[in-house]
Amino acid sequence: MTKGSDTRRVILGHGVDAAYRVGLGGLSIGHLATATGMSKSGLFAHFRSKEQLQLEVLREAREQFVDAVVRPALAAPRGEPRVRELFERWVTCGKARMPGGCLFVKAATELDEQLGPVRDQLARDHRDLYDTIARMFRGGITEGHFRADADPVQFAADLDGVMLSYYHAHRLLDDDGAEARARRALDTLLDAARSPAR
């Protein structure tokens, strides 16, 4: 990496942290200049607009989530083990309050009524996650772990619902039973999809 790309990555890391606390709408070049100790003009040279900054911060948050959750899950054996590894990494991300993962939960409610490129990118990121979960589940059908008639898209929607409920209970309600309930919900989903042969 060049010095310029290293600097940009550091800036975006601060941007993800800041957006996690104040929201993407509250993120500004001035806010980030204060956080990084850089000048506004120096940051403006990197991003040119608040919208471009928001898009780049979302991209960085996505990379953080992929590195912490998706890539390690893809290294697990295909099928149910891979789905379970995704869940474990995702729960860990929530417990550790990793800004890159949690930002997507916060931004979804912040931007759902704000039409424009930032909302469009966030929606694509969420759809990509659904597609990734569905592909992992399809691998389980191929491996004979799940029923041939099981619906991967429905499973992706259900697992995302479990995780959103977990985040809500764990983060907002400070509920000590949130993780245990999320694990039981995952087991229920997998039991319903499991091939009779298993």
Buried (B, 14 or more C-beta within 10 A) or exposed (E): EEEEEEBBEEBBBBBBBBBBEEBBBEBBBEBBBEBBEBEEEEBBEBBEEBEBBBBBBBBBBBBBBBEBBBEBBBEBEBBBBBBBBBBBBBBBBBEEEBBBBBBBBBBBEBBEEEEEEBBEBBEEBBEEBBEBBBEBBBBBBEBEBBBEEBBBEEBBBBBBEBBEBBBEBBBEEEBEEBBEBBBEBBEEBBEEBBBEEE
